[in-house]
């Protein structure tokens, strides 16, 4: 009988694999739609021992927002957002009743009204790197933000931070 041994190198290669830390937040349809449209920038959870255990002193890679409890492959009812943290605050909101309540305000969208836009120059078919059109990066798309950061750090593709589309 043959024995399969995982070499030290293979074990070391697999040791660096890190499971992505995701905060899952199921939402009512009205709040999910408001976040998707960019109208809502924070999602609220009452300050309770349940939420304190899940939020305080923890870091996440991203947030997965869902409209209710969709099937795993239902992408229309799911949104991924980069983790930007939370703050404790006191609000009055019809969902929580008429009295002010302490909540965790989880940042789920970037308020882009006063922020500087991020741009990446992508080459089209038959064009060389550095040629092409400038595209605006969606600051609520964790994959797009990560790609922009990589290109900014490496200089592989031109990047820009300004409000207006850069000139070619």
Secondary structure, DSSP 8 states (H G I E B T S, - for coil): -------HHHHHHHHT-----EEEEEE-HHHHHHHHHTS--EEEEE--HHHHHHHTT---SEEEEEESS--TT-GGGEEEEE---EEEEEEEEGGGEEEEEEEEEEE-S--TTSS--EEEEE--TT--TT-SEEEE--TT-HHHHHHHHHHHHH-SS-EEE-SS----
